[in-house]
Amino acid sequence: MAKVKIFKKDGTPTPYFWSNRDSGDRTDVTVYKQTSDGVKRMKGVRFNAVTNRIRKD
């Protein structure tokens, strides 16, 4: 499982990432956030890895 960072439009990194573990469908992947407590799965948020856009459910 590799962590793929999510970047803003200006190129700055965010604390969010997605995993390429389930790379079969890259249009709707789960978003995770790196915090001081560890890794947390974001609920109600999906990431489209093809268009690089975050979508709220």
Buried (B, 14 or more C-beta within 10 A) or exposed (E): EEEEEBEEEEEEEEEBBBBEEEEEEBEEBBBBBBEEEEEEEBEEBBBBBEEEEBEEE
